[in-house]
Amino acid sequence: MPNPQIVFAARSDKGCARRNNEDNLYCCGTILTSDRQNLPFKTGGVFSAPAVFAVFDGVGGEQLGEQASLTAAQTLAEHADRICSAGTAQIDSAVKVLVDDINRRIREESKTMSVRMGTTMALAVVTQSEIRAYNIGDSRIYMFDERTGLRVVSIDHTLAMRRVKAGLVSETEARRSGDWSKLTACLGIAFENGLISEPYMSPPVPLSGKVRLLLCSDGLTDMVQDERIEHILGSCKNIEKAVQELMSEALNNGGRDNITIIAAEIRKQNPLLGRFLPKGGRR
């Protein structure tokens, strides 16, 4: 049986208010290198599982956030093949090794530069049989199919969402609070500073029929409500158009932060087509 076919598209933009783009991504071997991190970016293509996708949103301000997210993306590029080749039971361990390496590298850079910096992470591994999602911070991972609609499979590690889970405020009220973007977890910043540096691992989602996967920084989710995200993901005929519309809507709504979006449609493929698709974490 051929591996599932993945049609993907990605975009990143510094937005309308920020001078620099502190986001980065990993998309089937592609990252935002330092020379193009602040330029509008897009990519896309067709891939065959297994594959890794990730969005990173830097913490620390301007060049510091850029450096942290770039370090995370570069580190993932080194680990992607290992993650893709891991057996189903070993993927969690492979991602933990990745996270430990990202934490170590960012902390070493922070010490050398005498600064405090870190990054969020939203990472998804698409295998032959399931999707495994990992996140830390407030970059989100969604899944969409026609039967269940849109659902969030990540957890927002923020003070505001901690209060929502405790039943103290609604999410609508939390969005208006000053705690909405205050992180309780990220990569790179040491635990002794009060932040957790280990990701949430969501339950694996078995592949059945066609599913759309979305990873994004909070530059999208702060500008576009989930109802609109669901409508766009569900109504656009192809994934490239969906990413284009999501980016346009975030920018038109103010684009107050950097915006990075990866979307992928995973579906069973024609057995003959599988022979001609690249396999693994790189093109």
N, C-alpha and C positions, 0 to 999 in steps of 0.2 A: 504493500500500500504506500503510495507516495506521501511525502510529508505535506502538512497543510501549507497552502499558498498564502502569502502575506503581501497585500498591497498597502504601501505606506506613503505618508507625506508628512513633512515637517516644515515649520516656519519659526523664525525668531526675529524679534524687533525690539529696539530699545524703548519704544513707546513715544509718547508725546511730551513727557515731562522730565525724563532722565537724560543726562549727558552721556552716560555709558550703559552698556548692556552687561549686567552682572550675571546673566543667565548663561548656561551652556547646555549641551545635549550630547547624547550618543545615539546614533541612528544607523544601525547596520554598518558600522565601521566609520561613520562620519562624525566629527566633532567640530565645534566652532573654534578654530585656531585663533591666536591672539590678533592676527592681522585682519580678520574678518568678523571679530566678535561684535563690533559696533555697527556693522552694516546690516541692512535687511537681508535675511538669509532664508533660502528655501531649498528643499531637496525632496526626493521621492523616488519610488521605484517598486519593483516586484522582487520578493525574496521567498525563500523556502525555509520553513522551520528546521532546526531551532534558530532563534534570533533573540537579540537583546536590544531593548530601547530604554532610554533614561533621560530625565530632565533634571538639571541642577540649577538652583537659584542661590547665588552667592550672598553671604552675610558679612558685613564689615564696612560697606560703603565704597562705591566707585572702584578704583583699581584693586582694592583688597578683596571685595566680593568677586570681581572678575577673576582674580588669581585663584581663589579657593575653588570656584566652580570649574575653572579650566584644569586645575590639578585633579579634581575628581573625574572629569571626563577623560583626561589622559590616562589616569590610572585604570579606569574601566576599559579603555581601549586595549590595555595590556592584559586584562583579565577575561575579556569577552569570550575568546576561544575556549578557555578553560571552563567557563560557566556553561557554554553551549555544549561542550563535550561531556559534561558531568551527567551521570545517570540521574534519573528522577529523584531518587532518595538522597543524592549528594548535592543538589542544586542549592539548598539552603546553606549548606556548609561552604560551598564555593562563594556564595554572596557574602557570607560572614567574613571570609578571608579578604574579599574585595573591600568591605567596609572597614575592616581593621587596617588595611593598607592605606585607604584614603585618610582615615583619622590620623594615622602616623605621619603621612607626608604633609598634610596641612598643618599639623601641630609643629612639625620640624620647621616648616616655612615661617609659621607665626613666631616661633622662638628666634629664628635667625633675623627676622625683620622687626622684632619687638612690637608686634601688633596682635590684635585679636580678630580672627576671621574664621569663617566656616561656610557651610553650604547645606541647603536642603537636598533631598534626593527622592525622586520618584522613579522606580525601576521596575520593568516588567520583562519576564523571560517567557517566550512562547516556545513550548516544546511540541513534540508530535501529538501529544494528547491533552495538554492543559496550558493554562496561563498562570504563572506565579508572579505575584506582585509584592513589592517591598517599598516602604516609604519612611522618610524621616523629615519632619518639618511640615510645611503647609503646601508643598507642591502635591497635586492630586493625581489619582489614577481612577478613571471611569471605565465602565464597560456598558455597551449598549447592544441589545438585540430586540427584534420585533416583538418577542413574546413577553419579556420582562421590562422593556424600556431601559432607561438610564439608571445606573446605580453606581455609587461611590464605593470603591473597594479599598481605599486608603483611609488613613486617620489624620486629621489636622492636629498637629502637635502645637497648639497655641493656648495661651491663658484663657482666651475667650471660649474656645471649644471645650476646654476643661470645665468651665462654668456651665456650658450648655449640657454636658453629660451629667453634671451634678444636679440638673434640674433647676438651676438658679435663674436662668434667663433663656429665652427662645433664641434660635439662631438669627432671626431677624434683629432682635435686640443686640445680640453679640456683634453683628456686623457693624453696628453703629458705635460700638465701644472702642476705647483706645487700646483695648487688649487684643483686638482682632488679629493683628499681625505680630504680636509678641510671642516669639517661639519658646517652646519648652523642650525642644529637641532639635539638634542639627548635627552635621558631621564636622569634625575638626576642633570645635570648642570643647575643652576638657570638662568632664563631669563635675569637677569641683567648682566650676562656675555656675552650677545649678541647672545645666542643660544635659539631657540624656543624649548619648551619641550612638545608640543602637537602633536599627530600624524596626518598624512594625512589619510583620509578615502576615499578609492576609491569607485566608484559606485558599488553596488552589481551586481554579475554576476549570472544570472539564470542558474540552472543546466539543461542541455539538452544533452542527449546522454552521451558520455564518454569524460572527460576532464582530463588533467594532470596539477597538481599544483606544482610549485617549489618555495621554499623559500631558500635564501642563503645569506651568508655574502659576503663582497666584495673580500674576498680571492678567491672566484670562479670567479666573474665577471671581476676582474682585470687580471686574467690569461687566461680566456677562452672567446672568442668573442661570441656575441649573435647568430651568424650564426652557430657556432659549438654547442652551447647549444641547439638550435632548432633541428639540425640534430640528436644529441644524444637522446633527448627526443622523437623525432618522429620515430627513427629507432629501438630503443631497444624494444624488445618484452615485457619485464617486467620492473617494476619500480626499482627493486633492481639493475638490470644490468645497468640501466641508471645512478643511483647515483654512482655506482662503476666506470663507465667510466668517468663521470664528475670529480670525485675526482682524478682519475689517470691522466687525462689530465691537471688539475690544478697543480698537483705536478710535472708532467713531464715538464710543461712550466716554472717551477721555484719555485712555491709554496712560493712566497715572504711574504705571510701573512697567518694567521690562516684561515682555510677553513671549513665551516659548510654548509651542504646541507640537506634539507628535500624535498622529492618528494612524491607526492601522486597521485594515479589514482582514480578518483571518477566516479562511473558508477551505473546504475540501476541494481538491483540484482534480482535473482530468489526469488519469494515470500517465498519459503520454506527455503531458506538459511538465510533469515532475522531472523528466530527464534533462530539461533545459534550464532549470532554475538553479542559481547558486545556493549552496548549503552552508550553514554555520553563521558565526558572528561577524564575518567580514564579507565585503563584495570582492 
